[in-house]
Amino acid sequence: MESNKEKRESIFKSMGFRSFIAAVICILVGLLIGFIVLLIIKPSGAGKAIETILKNFLTRNSPALRMKGFGNTLVKTAPLILCSLSILFAYKAGLFNIGAAGQYVIGAGAALYCALGLNLPWYACLIAAVLAGALLGSISGALKAYCNVNEVISCIMLNWISLYTVNSVLKDFCPVGYKDTFTLVSRNKSALLPTLGLNKLFGNDSVTIAIPIAIIAAVIIWIILSKTKFGYEIKATGFNKNAARYAGMREKQNIILTMLIAGALAGLAAALMFLTGFMEWDINQSNVPSMGFNGIAAAFLGGLHPIGAIFSSYFIQHITDGGSSLDTRLYPVQIADLISAIIIYLCGFVLYLKLKMSINKKMPRDKRGDPVPEPVKAVKKGGEA
């Protein structure tokens, strides 16, 4: 039998443990640098300021206000989880889906057009957002698979095409003289996501089934990647698409399908934001919403694991909302954004930290530093998965 000492050593050697430690280091360093900046601005209030950022809604005066603030953070966490899932799912296939931002935009446009223009119920709007995001993602996937167009380039171009297309389409659904679209409450209440009593629990009408949907989606993605043949083929394609093709896998179809699913997740993220009634679309915005880009940070901070993405997404949104509670007479609210940006930057070193903490140096690794799974090694040796 395996001794307790061997079990402990196996835990320390695991990729999950190293990913967790790397993420904790990124968070601590980001908070430390943020605290140093606060000290430089005004030393006397730096301690209270960093405490405010970390506490977020816990600084509110009453339990009711704290629950409402907690609900607001959860409302924005749900779409962030979906965007991080979009990023990590594509990354598992060796693709960098920076187009999650554009897929999020096109999903928002589809959902709001169905809600405000066609007066469809919430589930139809949800499906429309998923299909729109999937279509946009599949375009980048097809260009990558059949024309060898770098997905980063095609995604960036589609991001801006999506933004100005949605701005143009939704301008007909704005009150005269306003830049935001009509509220769903005033135009089509049936397009609002059901609350199932969560609004009463949090004292916040924006808290809906978006939160459980996001968590369920993360579990489903984890099952697909770790428990299914399709998930194995996705990861094998990411490790080495030529070896995957040699083993009989359809690497081109897998690339397209991966980007299609990634786009669908980002489109769903937009629906989970705009169908809550929490915010409206600004038709004058000239920048792609940051939600898709924040998903990159959440994905890597979560160790590129679907379950880890849940916790990393909440953390990033928690400190972002905490920054809005700072005393603006002393500190700019952008301090929280600075901390998030530092953590995002440090996420680029997560791979380096994982490699440095790797104990088993003989384990074969792919070009990204992840260990090659046993089935892939078996394919190389004996031709059987």
N, C-alpha and C positions, 0 to 999 in steps of 0.2 A: 504493500500500500504506500501511497505517496505521503511523506511526512508533512507535518505542519510547516516546517522550514521550507520544504520544496514548494508547498502551496503558496507561501508568502513570496518566495522568489519568482514564481510563475506570474503572480499578480503584478509584481514590480516590472516584469519583463513585457507585460501585455501592452499592445498599442493603445488600448483604451486608457490605461493608467498614465502613460506618457503624454497622451493628448490632454488629459485632465490637468496634469501638472503644468504643461506648457501654457494652457489657457489661463490657469491661475496666475502664473508668472506675468503673462501679458496684462491681466487685469490689475495686479498689484503695482506693476511699473507704471501703467497708465494713470492710476489714482495718485501715485507718488509724484509724478511729474505735474499733474493737475494741482496737487496741493502746493507744490513749490511755486507754481505760477500765482496761486492765490496769496501765498506769503509775500511774493514780490509786489503784488498790487496793494495789499493792505494786510500786514501781518496780524494785527489784533483780531480780525474776524475770520481768519483763514480756517481755523478749526471748526467753527460753527458752519461756515460755508460748505466745507467738504462733507460735514455731517448732514447738512440739508440735502445735498446731492444724493447721498447714499440712502437717506431715509425717504425721500420723495414724498408720497402721500401721508406718511406717518407723522409729518410735521403739522398736519391739519389739527384744528382745535377740538373737533368733536368726532365721535365714532362714525356718524353719518357722513360727514365730509371725507373722512379717511376712506370709507368704503366706496364713495363716489369717485374719489381720486384713483383708488385702486382699479375701479372699473374702467376709467379712462385709459389707464396704462394697459390693461388687458385688451381693450378694443384695438389699440394700435399694435399690440404684440401679435395678435392673430395673423394679420397680413404679413408681418415681418417673418413669422415662422414659415409661411408658405413661400415667400421669396427666398429664404435661406434653403428650403428644401429644393427649390428650383435650381439654385446654384450648385448645391452639392450633388444632386442627381445627375446633372450634366457633367460635373467634374469626375464622377465615377467612370464615365465613358471617355475620359481624356479630353473633355470639351470645357471651355470657359464661357459660360453663358452670361456675359455681361449685358446681353439683351433682355435680361429679366426686367429691367426698368421699362423698356419699350413694350414688352408683353404685359406688364402691369398696366401701362397706359392704355393699350388697346383693349384690355379687359375692362377697365373702368369705362371707356367709351361705349363698348358694347352693352354693358350692364345698364348704364344710365340712358342710353338711347332706347333700349327695350322698356325701361321703367317710365321715362318721361315722354317718349315719342309714341310708343306702342301700347302703353298702359298694361304691360304684362305683369304677372305675379312674380314673386321673388325667386321661385325655383326656375322659371324660364329665364329670368335675367342672369341667374347664377350659371346656368348652362351656356347661355350666350357668351358670357365672359370667359368661361373655360374654353369654348370652341375658338373664340377669337385669339386668345393667347396661344392655343395649340397651333393654329394656322400660322401665326407669325413665327413661332419657334420652328415649325417644320420647314419654313422657307430657308432659314439659316442652316438647318440640318441638311436639306437637299443640296444647297450650294456647297456645303462642306463635303458631302458624300460623293457627288457626281462631278463637281467642278473644282474641287480642292480649294475653295475660297475660305480663307481663314475666318472662323466663326466670330472672332472678336471684331473684325472689320465689318462684316455684314450686319452683325448685331448693333453696332454703334450707328450705322447708317439707318437701320430700321427704327432705332430709338427715336430719332428726330423726325423721321417720316410719320411715325405713329403719333408723336406729340402734336404736330401741326394738323394732322388729319383729324384727330379727336377734337382739338380746339375749334376747327372749322365746322365739324358736324354738330357739336353741342352748343354753338353760339345761338342757335334758334330756340334754345330752351333756357334762356336767361331773362329775368325781368328787365324791362327797359331801364337803361342807365346803370345796371349792375354787371359785375364781372363773374359772379358765381351763378351756377345753374339753380333752378327752382329746387326747393326742398321736397323730398319724397313725401313728407307729412302733408304738404299742401296740395300735391298733385296726384300722388298714387301711393296710398298707404299699403296697398297689397304688395308693393315691391320691397317693403321693409322686411328684413329677416325676422323670423319668430324669436321671441325672447325666452319662452318656456319658463317664465317666472324668474329668470336671472336678473331682469331689470328691477324687480322688487327686492331681491337679495342685496343688490349693490346700490339701490336707490338711484339707478342710472338707466334711462331708456335706451341708451346706445349699446348696452351689454346684451348681446344676442347669442344665438347658437354659433356664431362665428368662432368663438373660443373653442368649444368642443370639436367643431369641424376641423380646425387647424391641428389639434392634438391627434385626432383620428387619422388625418392625412399623414402626419409624421409616422405614426405606427404602421400605416399601410406601406409607406415608402421603405421603412425599415424591413418589413416582411418581404417586399419585392426584392430588395437588394441582397438580403441575407438568406432567404429561404426558398427562392424560386430559380428555375432554370434560366429564365429571362434575366434576372438580376445577375446571375453568374456570367452570362454572355456579355452583359453590359460592362461588368468589371474587367472581364477578359479582353474586351475590345479596347478598354481604356489602358490596360497594361501594355498590349501590343496588338494592334489591329491586324498586322500581317500574320502573326501567329494564330489569331482568332480565325482569320480567313482560311489558313492552312488546316485548322482543326474542323473546318466545315461550317463555321458560324457566318451568318450573313452580316458582315460588319457595316456595309452601307445602309441596309435597312435598320440596323440597330442604332446607327448614328442619327438617322432621321427620326426614328421612334423616340429616342432619348430626348432630342430637342423638342419634339412634339409634346411629350409629357412634361418637360421642364417649362415650356410655354404655358401649358394648361395650368400648372401650379401657380405661375405668376399671375395669370388671368384670374384664377380663383381668388388669389390674394386681394386683387383690386375689388372684386365683388364683395369680399368680406369686410372691406373698409367702407365702400360707398353705399352699400345696401343696408348699413346700420343706421344711416341718418346722422352719423357723427360729423360729417363734413360734406361740402359740395365741391363740384369741379370748377376751378378757376380757368376760364377760357382765355385769359390774357397771360397765363404763365408761359415764360420763355425757356424755362429749365425743366428737364425731365425730373419728375418726383424722385426724391432720394430713397424711397422705400426699397426699390430694386437694388440700388447700390449698397444700402445698409445690409441687405441680405447676404452680400459677399462677406462682410465682417462677421455676421451671425453664423454663417456656415463654417468659416474657418475657426472661429472662436469655439464653436461646438465640436471641433475635432472632425468635421465632415461626417458626423454621425447624425441621423435623423432625430434621435431622442436628445442628443446633446444640443441640437438646434433649438429645441423648445426652451431650454434653460438659458442659452446664450442670447436668444432673441429677447427674452424677458429682461435679462440683465441690461442689455443695451438700451432698451426702451425705458427701463426703470431710471437709469441715471440721466437719460436725455430729458425725461419729464421732471426729474429732480432739479435739473439746472434751471427750469422755468420758475422754481420757487425761491431762487436766490434774491437777496436784497439788491435790486438793480442800482441803488444809490451808491453801493460799494463795489459790486462786481457785475460784469456783463454776463448775461445768461448763456453766452456762447462758450463759457468755461466747460459746461457739460459736453458741448460739441467737440471741444478741444480734447477732452478726456477720451471721448468715443473715437476721435480721429487717431489719437495715439495708439489706442487699443487696436484699431483697424490696421495701422501701420505695423504694429508688432505682430499681428496675425501672420504677416508675411514671413516671420521668423519661427512660426510654429513648427514647420517642417524641419528647420535647422535644429531646434531644440529637441524634437523627437529623435532625430538622428544622433545627436550628441548623447542623449540619455539611453540610447539603444544598448542593451547589454550583449545580445547575441549578434556579434559582428559578422558571423558567417552566413546569416540568413540572406538569401538572394533578394534583391530589391529591384523595383522598376526605376524608371528615370525620375520619378517624383519622390522616391525614397520609401514608398510603401512596400511591405513584404509581399513577395509573389505567393499567392495561395497554393496549397498543395496540389489541387486538381490541375492548375496550369502547368506545374512542374511535371505532373504525370503525363500530360499531353505531349510535352516536349520529349519525354523519354520513351514512352511506350505507345503514344498515339491514342490513348483512352483517357476520357475525363474521369 
